[in-house]
Amino acid sequence: RITSVLIGASKTEQILDSIKATENTHFSEEELRNIDQIFA
């Protein structure tokens, strides 16, 4: 599972996009499998 977000931004818009990304903390089983495949 994703438990944290690493933020490395140089523009305000990038920070706001990173904050928006934290709004979705629930993932379907398929999404979790896809994430696991990417990081495996």
C-alpha positions in Angstrom: 0.0 0.0 0.0 1.0 3.6 -0.5 1.5 5.2 2.9 3.2 8.4 2.1 3.8 10.9 -0.7 7.2 12.3 -1.5 6.9 15.9 -2.6 9.7 17.6 -4.6 8.2 20.7 -6.1 9.5 23.9 -7.5 6.2 25.5 -8.4 3.0 26.2 -6.4 1.0 24.2 -9.0 3.1 21.1 -8.4 2.5 21.3 -4.6 -1.3 21.7 -5.2 -1.2 18.7 -7.5 0.6 16.6 -4.9 -2.0 17.6 -2.3 -4.8 16.6 -4.6 -3.2 13.2 -5.1 -3.6 12.5 -1.4 -7.4 12.9 -1.6 -7.8 9.4 -3.1 -6.7 7.0 -0.4 -9.0 4.1 -1.3 -7.9 1.8 -4.2 -9.7 -1.1 -5.8 -8.0 -4.5 -5.6 -7.2 -4.2 -9.3 -5.5 -0.8 -8.8 -3.5 -2.2 -5.9 -2.3 -5.1 -8.0 -1.3 -2.7 -10.8 0.6 -0.6 -8.2 2.3 -3.7 -6.9 3.3 -4.7 -10.4 4.9 -1.3 -11.1 6.9 -1.4 -7.9 7.8 -5.1 -7.9 
